[in-house]
Amino acid sequence: MKIETIAIHAGNVTSADTGAVIQPVTLSTTFKRDADGGYPGGHIYSRISNPNRASLENVLAKLEGGAAAAAFSSGNAAGMAVFQSLPPGSHVIAPDDMYHGLRNQLKYLFEGILTFDFIDVNDMAALNDYIEDSTALIWLETPSNPLLKITDIRAVVEIAHENGIKVVVDNTFATPMCQQPLNLGADMVMHSTTKYLGGHSDVTGGALICKQKDDWWQKIRQVQEFGGAIPSPQDCYMLVRSIKTLPYRMKGHVSNALLLAQFLEHQPKVEKVMYPGLYSHPQYNIAKQQMLSFGGMLSFCVKGGAEEAKKVINSLKLFTQATSLGGVESLIEHRYSVEGPDSKTPKNLLRVSVGLENIEDLIEDISLAISSL
Ligand SMILES: *Cc1c(COP(=O)(O)O)cnc(C)c1O
């Protein structure tokens, strides 16, 4: 089956009892045993598994071409499950521009439990130098946030696997529509389903998808079950519903983002545009090889500093100033202010989650805002 078909059908079970075409939300926390003490429906207790979560995990696994998926209550909870699954004392290599929430998780919650280095994972020589005997995991995030840097997943996987190291890719920015890390050799994919998979800025969730159901995956399942950071049946239902339109939403996000990036690139008051689909992107060739399409996120630097960047934001009417991404509405954000003083993000950078409004309206709005500079 092709991905549009999977998105619609793999997360749904038509009810044998009522004939309901759309799977209902199962709120029950507990499930009845049969006369022999077995569980005919396959579920025991809702922290362990639930019909809506099972459907969500099924569609997520199929979309990423994985063997199985585990859904969590947030993207950070999914990331935490990965770090908790590693033996204490393991060494983790992560990008120096890793999503700041997960970077803070490692720094503040895993201090003394794991060791970690935040490095430029695109520098293969540096990557090799940082590998230790205890290195268990290389974490990748591509395209990265907010600089939209591209990491060559295949190249990193090659180095990692030579050294018996696992590779996890945070695929939140790309979505399975734009990039399939498991096909490029990665061992696991992580998502903040809060973003494009939810797509409407009204559900918080996360997921992990594995290439193989190996011992490591059993450990991840244990973290999900014993740790208990699981999504509610209602949230799983909402995600399954949203995922049905993911392929078509992404087509719109990608085409709007490319047009907006091309427009911004030609504006005299714009210093630089970062979008992997532009020829001017330093890793355009890698992006073209490993991505199916270039995603809906872009960043640009206005000429000047933080003051000019904020002036643009405050002149916009259609783009809402807010954090997060992946919803149907366009959002814009001054990342430096969000990330705080240890941020390496340029002060004149604005990050845009390009929504599904008509592109002409978006361009007109941003054009007027830039002309206010
Ligand atoms: C939002 C985000 C996360 C964290 O997800 P939450 O759902 O907010 O916990 C992780 N990685 C990336 C790239 C994100 O954008």
The ligand as an ORCA input file, in Angstrom:
! r2SCAN-3c Opt
* xyz 0 1
  C       8.586     19.738     20.063
  C       9.771     18.912     19.794
  C      10.194     17.921     20.698
  C       9.522     17.700     22.043
  O       8.198     17.306     21.918
  P       7.037     17.649     22.998
  O       5.838     17.026     22.402
  O       6.987     19.138     23.129
  O       7.453     17.016     24.284
  C      11.298     17.166     20.352
  N      11.955     17.356     19.193
  C      11.582     18.311     18.303
  C      12.349     18.473     17.045
  C      10.478     19.111     18.572
  O      10.128     20.061     17.697
*
